[in-house]
Amino acid sequence: MFQTLLSPIPAHLVNLANNLPINQWGRQLILHRNENDLNHIIQQENIRLAIVGVCDDRFNNPAGCHDAPNAIRQQLYQFYNWLPNFKIADLGNILPGQTLRDTQIALREVVAHLVVQNIITVILGGTNHITSGQFMGHQNESLLNMVVFDETIALYAPVFPEDTPAEGNLEPTWLFDVLTAKNNNLFNFAILGYQRHLVDPKVIDTLENLHFDCYNLGHLRQQIEEAEPIIRHAQMVAFNMAAIQQIDAPAVANSYAHGFSSEDACRLARYAGLSDDVLSFGIYDVYPPNENPTHPITAQLAAQMIWYFAEGVSVRRNDTPNALNEHDFLEYIVHFKNSDHRLLFVKSKRTDRWWLKIPIKNKGKTVFHYVPCSYADYEQACQDDVPNRWLKAWWRLNG
């Protein structure tokens, strides 16, 4: 079934790739050129990344995001490849199903298949409605940590942008699908970069009450490195390009003046690549009709983010702590004044990255769960103040 869901890369992009210099991405990628070579591609050894386009822009008015996967490819193929021994396949596009749910299910099957093969999926959307399919592709994992970059977040939204809530034309969003999924394996959900004036505070209250992570744009712009521990804990990352400021990404379905800078976006994508656990990375809501045809900077930026994501994957350190590699870490114990409580931290000897070591009661025994954190969390604990990251993780683990 997996092979029937993906159509080959369009001929004009194959021709572009064939005529590029040998060290550019288009020449280095393993391309799905025709119907007969997909099985051969998947059976190759040591493929680290697989690019998958999703050409569906339903509920987007006017339409246009369906062209985004190929617009991003056109830019990506022309970048130089600094990872000659790093195998990346471009598996082509998932075409729209009869319904949006059909498309989401097709993406679910593709992502789930690649997860089993330990191949990281790079998803080129399509609108952010496709995020549901990316999420469903991870539902066979025991615990899922999900990170989303978006300028807004809602449980319900108008069917079309010009509709108003008063008209009653509201549909559940992908977030509603995620939170209400059957057999839900969602351990943590993080929304990063939302803009407060665009979000109903009741939605943030709902997420906070579930002990999920909500970081607004202003907070992260002041200390972008604080996003790294959250991303490090994720298995899937979804990036809505509308979270980027309009001057850097004008060709977006719904763009706003404020947002992450292009430099921030590439840095965040690299953080996602560096995470030992991230198995899918999706980019959504590029809108080619609004692009300047001679300077398609939004598609270029999306391609750059993929370039930096791949670079991050290529230098993963595989230093996530567990019971078998404790000798690779330094343990720090923080005692609280006038209290018997203490917090445990570990730091990697190889990378200087930090984790919280949180005790969990399991069948009468104490076991430990490691949650990525920053040095700032350790400093906060040393000031006799329990980090918010520790409190949220403890509630999720023991609540």
C-alpha positions in Angstrom: 0.0 0.0 0.0 2.8 2.4 0.8 4.1 2.4 -2.8 0.7 3.3 -4.2 0.4 6.5 -2.1 3.3 8.4 -3.7 3.5 9.8 -7.2 6.8 10.4 -8.9 8.6 13.7 -8.9 7.3 15.9 -11.8 9.4 15.7 -15.0 10.5 19.3 -14.9 12.1 18.9 -11.5 13.8 15.6 -12.6 15.2 17.5 -15.7 16.4 20.3 -13.4 18.2 17.8 -11.1 19.8 16.1 -14.1 21.3 19.3 -15.3 22.7 20.6 -12.0 26.4 20.5 -11.0 27.4 17.2 -9.3 27.6 18.6 -5.8 24.2 20.2 -5.7 21.3 18.5 -3.9 19.3 17.7 -7.0 22.2 15.5 -8.2 22.9 13.9 -4.9 19.3 13.0 -3.9 17.9 9.6 -4.6 14.9 10.5 -6.7 11.5 8.8 -7.2 11.6 9.3 -11.0 9.0 6.8 -12.2 6.4 4.4 -10.9 8.8 1.4 -10.9 11.7 2.6 -8.8 10.1 3.3 -5.4 10.5 -0.2 -4.1 14.2 -0.1 -5.0 14.7 3.2 -3.3 13.1 2.1 0.0 15.2 -1.1 0.1 18.5 0.8 -0.1 20.5 0.8 3.0 21.4 3.7 5.2 18.8 6.2 3.9 18.6 8.8 6.7 16.0 11.2 5.4 13.0 10.9 3.0 11.3 13.9 1.5 7.5 13.6 1.0 5.3 16.3 -0.6 1.6 16.6 0.3 -0.3 18.5 -2.4 -3.5 19.3 -0.6 -4.8 22.8 0.2 -8.4 22.2 1.0 -10.0 24.7 3.4 -7.6 27.2 2.1 -9.2 30.1 0.2 -7.9 31.0 -2.3 -6.2 27.7 -3.2 -2.5 27.6 -4.0 -0.6 25.7 -1.3 -0.8 22.5 -3.3 2.0 23.8 -5.5 4.3 24.4 -2.5 6.1 21.0 -2.4 7.4 21.4 -5.9 8.2 25.1 -5.4 10.3 24.2 -2.3 12.0 21.4 -4.2 13.0 23.8 -7.0 15.0 25.8 -4.5 16.3 22.9 -2.4 17.7 21.0 -5.4 20.0 24.0 -6.2 21.7 24.2 -2.8 25.1 22.7 -2.4 25.4 19.4 -0.6 28.0 19.4 2.2 27.0 15.9 3.4 28.3 13.6 0.6 27.9 10.3 2.6 24.5 11.2 4.0 21.8 9.5 2.0 18.6 11.4 1.3 15.7 10.2 -0.8 12.9 12.3 -2.4 9.9 10.0 -2.5 7.6 12.3 -4.5 4.2 13.6 -3.6 1.0 12.4 -1.9 -1.8 13.7 -4.2 -5.1 14.8 -2.7 -7.5 12.1 -1.8 -11.2 12.3 -2.2 -11.4 14.0 1.1 -8.9 15.8 3.3 -9.1 12.9 5.8 -8.0 10.5 3.0 -5.0 12.7 2.4 -4.2 12.7 6.1 -4.5 8.9 6.3 -2.2 8.6 3.3 0.4 10.7 5.1 -0.1 8.6 8.3 0.7 5.4 6.4 3.8 6.9 4.8 5.2 8.4 8.0 4.4 5.2 10.0 6.2 3.1 7.4 9.3 5.3 7.5 9.3 5.4 11.3 9.5 1.6 11.4 12.4 1.8 9.0 14.1 4.5 11.2 14.0 6.9 8.3 13.3 10.5 9.2 10.4 12.1 7.1 10.6 15.6 5.9 7.1 16.7 4.9 6.5 19.5 2.4 3.0 20.8 2.8 0.3 21.7 1.9 -1.7 23.5 4.5 -1.3 22.9 8.2 -4.4 20.8 8.2 -2.0 18.1 7.1 -0.4 18.2 10.6 -3.1 15.6 11.7 -1.7 13.1 9.3 1.9 13.7 10.5 0.7 13.2 14.1 -1.2 10.0 13.2 2.0 8.5 11.7 3.5 8.4 15.2 0.6 6.7 17.0 2.4 3.4 17.2 5.0 5.0 19.5 4.6 4.5 23.3 4.9 8.2 24.2 4.8 11.1 21.7 6.3 14.6 22.3 5.0 17.0 19.6 6.3 20.5 18.9 4.5 23.0 16.7 5.6 26.4 15.6 2.6 28.6 14.7 1.5 32.2 15.1 -1.9 31.1 16.2 -3.6 28.1 17.7 -7.3 27.1 18.0 -9.6 24.2 18.6 -12.1 25.4 16.0 -11.7 27.7 13.1 -13.8 29.1 10.2 -14.0 26.9 7.2 -12.8 29.8 5.1 -10.8 32.9 6.2 -13.6 35.3 5.3 -16.1 33.5 7.5 -16.7 34.8 11.0 -17.5 32.7 14.2 -20.9 34.4 14.3 -21.8 32.7 11.0 -21.4 29.3 12.6 -19.1 28.0 9.9 -16.6 26.4 12.2 -14.7 23.1 11.8 -12.4 21.3 14.3 -8.8 22.1 13.6 -5.9 19.7 13.5 -5.3 20.5 17.2 -8.8 19.2 18.1 -7.9 16.0 16.2 -4.7 15.7 18.2 -6.2 16.2 21.6 -9.2 14.0 21.0 -7.5 11.1 19.2 -8.4 7.6 20.3 -5.7 5.6 22.1 -3.9 8.9 22.5 -0.2 8.5 23.1 0.5 12.2 23.4 2.8 12.8 26.4 3.7 16.5 25.7 2.5 19.1 23.2 4.4 22.4 22.8 3.2 25.4 20.9 6.1 27.7 20.2 5.9 31.3 18.8 2.2 32.0 19.1 1.2 35.7 19.1 -1.0 36.6 22.0 -3.2 39.0 20.1 -4.1 36.2 17.7 -5.0 33.5 20.2 -8.0 33.0 22.4 -6.6 32.9 26.0 -9.0 30.0 26.8 -7.1 27.8 24.3 -3.8 28.5 26.1 -5.5 27.9 29.5 -6.7 24.5 28.2 -3.2 23.6 27.1 -1.7 24.9 30.3 -4.2 22.9 32.4 -3.0 19.8 30.6 0.6 20.8 31.6 1.6 21.3 28.0 4.2 23.9 27.0 3.1 27.2 25.6 5.8 29.8 24.7 4.7 33.0 23.0 6.8 34.8 20.4 8.0 37.6 22.7 9.4 35.1 25.2 11.3 33.1 22.6 12.6 36.0 20.6 14.4 37.2 23.8 16.0 33.8 24.4 15.7 31.6 21.3 18.0 28.9 22.8 15.3 28.1 25.4 13.4 26.3 22.6 16.2 23.8 22.2 15.4 21.5 25.2 11.7 21.4 24.2 12.6 20.4 20.6 15.2 17.9 21.8 12.5 15.9 23.6 10.2 15.8 20.5 9.5 12.9 18.0 7.7 15.2 15.6 8.0 18.9 14.7 5.6 20.9 12.6 6.5 24.4 11.4 3.8 26.7 10.0 5.6 29.3 7.9 3.1 31.9 9.1 5.1 31.9 12.3 7.8 33.7 10.4 7.7 37.5 10.0 6.1 38.7 6.8 9.2 40.5 5.5 11.1 37.1 5.5 8.3 34.9 4.4 5.7 36.9 2.4 4.3 34.0 0.4 2.3 32.4 3.2 -1.4 31.6 3.4 -1.9 33.9 6.3 1.1 36.1 7.0 1.7 38.7 9.7 4.1 41.5 10.3 5.7 39.9 13.4 7.2 36.5 13.8 10.4 34.6 13.9 13.2 35.9 11.7 14.7 33.8 8.9 17.8 33.3 11.0 15.6 32.1 14.0 13.7 29.7 11.7 16.9 28.1 10.4 18.3 27.8 13.9 15.1 26.2 15.1 15.2 23.8 12.2 18.8 22.8 13.1 17.7 22.2 16.7 15.1 19.8 15.4 17.7 18.0 13.3 20.1 17.7 16.3 17.4 16.0 18.4 18.1 12.3 18.7 14.4 11.6 18.8 12.8 13.7 16.0 11.5 11.3 13.3 9.4 13.7 11.3 9.7 17.4 10.4 6.9 19.2 8.5 6.8 22.6 6.8 3.3 24.0 6.0 1.4 26.9 4.5 3.9 28.1 1.9 1.6 29.9 -0.7 3.4 30.2 -4.1 0.8 32.5 -5.8 2.0 35.3 -3.5 5.7 34.7 -4.4 7.8 37.0 -6.5 8.6 34.7 -9.4 12.1 36.1 -9.8 12.8 36.1 -6.1 10.8 33.3 -4.4 12.2 34.0 -1.0 9.6 32.1 1.0 10.2 28.8 -0.9 14.0 29.6 -0.6 13.6 30.0 3.2 11.6 26.7 3.5 14.4 25.0 1.6 17.1 26.5 3.8 15.3 25.3 6.9 15.3 21.8 5.4 19.1 22.2 4.6 19.8 23.1 8.2 17.6 20.4 9.5 19.5 17.8 7.5 22.8 19.3 8.7 21.6 18.9 12.3 20.6 15.3 11.7 24.1 14.6 10.2 25.8 15.6 13.5 23.5 14.0 16.0 25.4 13.0 19.1 23.1 10.2 20.4 23.7 11.3 24.0 20.2 10.9 25.4 20.7 9.5 29.0 19.5 6.1 30.0 20.3 3.3 32.4 23.1 1.9 30.2 25.1 5.1 29.6 25.1 6.8 33.0 28.9 6.9 33.0 28.7 9.4 30.1 27.0 12.0 32.4 27.8 14.1 35.4 25.0 14.1 38.0 24.2 17.3 40.0 22.0 17.2 43.1 20.3 20.5 44.2 19.1 20.5 47.8 16.5 23.0 48.9 16.8 25.2 52.0 14.5 24.3 54.9 13.2 21.3 53.0 14.1 17.6 52.4 13.3 18.0 48.7 16.0 17.8 46.1 16.2 18.0 42.3 18.5 15.8 40.1 20.2 17.0 37.0 22.6 15.3 34.6 24.9 16.9 32.1 26.5 15.1 29.1 30.3 15.0 29.2 30.4 15.1 25.4 28.0 17.9 24.6 27.3 19.8 27.8 23.6 19.3 27.3 21.4 19.1 30.4 18.5 16.9 31.5 16.2 16.8 34.5 16.2 13.4 36.2 12.7 13.0 37.5 11.6 10.1 39.8 8.5 8.1 39.0 6.8 5.5 41.2 6.2 2.4 39.2 4.8 -0.7 40.9 6.3 0.2 44.2 9.7 1.0 42.7 11.3 4.3 41.8 12.4 4.7 38.2 13.8 7.8 36.6 12.6 9.7 33.5 14.9 12.1 31.7 13.5 15.4 30.4 15.8 17.8 28.5 16.4 21.1 30.1 18.9 24.0 30.0 21.6 25.3 32.3 19.3 28.1 33.2 17.0 25.5 34.8 19.8 24.3 36.9 20.7 27.9 37.9 17.1 28.5 38.8 17.0 25.4 41.1 20.2 26.6 42.8 18.3 29.7 43.7 15.8 27.6 45.7 13.2 27.9 42.9 11.7 24.8 41.2 11.9 25.2 37.4 8.5 25.3 35.7 9.8 22.7 33.3 10.3 20.3 36.2 6.8 20.9 37.6 5.1 20.3 34.2 7.0 17.2 33.6 6.3 15.8 37.1 2.6 16.4 36.7 2.5 14.7 33.3 4.5 11.7 34.7 2.7 11.4 38.0 -0.6 13.1 37.5 
